[in-house]
Amino acid sequence: MREILKSNNPVELNFAEVVLKDAGIDCVILDTHMSIMDGSMVIIPRRLMVADEDEARARAILAEALATPAEWT
């Protein structure tokens, strides 16, 4: 498994997960429970992981999907 995205932002992680799943790439978010155990103080970031063979395609898809910053930031 390869780390594609590390973030404390649950909205960004959920968006990235949906984009990858829509593209047919299986992914999993790790460290969710560790992040909750730290009291949600965003000390431990969550990691979005994909299979080794999907890494290049997943990075390209996310680079395009996350290229434009959200209007509210």
C-alpha positions in Angstrom: 0.0 0.0 0.0 1.1 3.5 -0.8 0.3 6.8 1.0 -1.4 9.2 -1.4 -2.6 11.9 0.9 -2.0 12.8 4.5 -4.4 15.3 6.1 -6.2 16.3 9.2 -9.1 17.7 7.1 -11.9 15.1 7.0 -13.6 16.9 4.2 -10.5 16.8 1.9 -10.0 13.1 2.8 -13.6 12.2 2.1 -13.5 14.1 -1.2 -10.3 12.4 -2.3 -11.7 9.0 -1.3 -14.8 9.5 -3.4 -12.9 10.8 -6.4 -10.6 7.7 -6.3 -13.5 5.3 -5.8 -15.4 6.9 -8.7 -12.3 6.2 -10.9 -12.3 2.6 -9.9 -9.4 2.8 -7.5 -9.8 1.0 -4.2 -8.5 3.0 -1.2 -8.6 3.0 2.5 -8.1 5.7 5.2 -5.8 4.7 8.0 -5.3 6.3 11.4 -8.9 7.3 11.8 -9.2 5.8 15.2 -5.9 7.2 16.3 -7.0 10.6 15.3 -10.2 10.2 17.4 -8.2 8.9 20.4 -6.1 12.1 20.4 -9.3 14.0 21.2 -9.6 15.2 17.6 -6.9 17.8 18.3 -5.5 17.1 14.8 -2.2 15.9 16.2 -2.2 12.6 14.2 -3.1 13.1 10.5 -5.1 10.4 8.7 -3.6 8.7 5.6 -5.3 7.8 2.4 -3.7 4.6 1.0 -4.0 2.8 -2.4 -2.5 -0.4 -3.8 1.1 -0.1 -5.1 -0.1 -0.7 -8.7 -2.6 2.1 -8.5 -0.3 4.8 -7.1 0.7 6.6 -10.3 -2.9 6.8 -11.6 -4.3 7.8 -8.1 -1.7 10.6 -7.8 -2.6 11.9 -11.3 -6.3 11.9 -10.6 -5.9 13.6 -7.2 -3.5 16.2 -8.6 -6.2 17.2 -11.1 -9.1 17.0 -8.6 -7.3 19.0 -5.9 -5.6 21.4 -8.2 -8.3 24.1 -7.8 -8.6 25.4 -4.3 -12.0 25.6 -2.8 -13.7 29.0 -2.9 -14.1 29.1 0.9 -10.4 28.8 1.6 
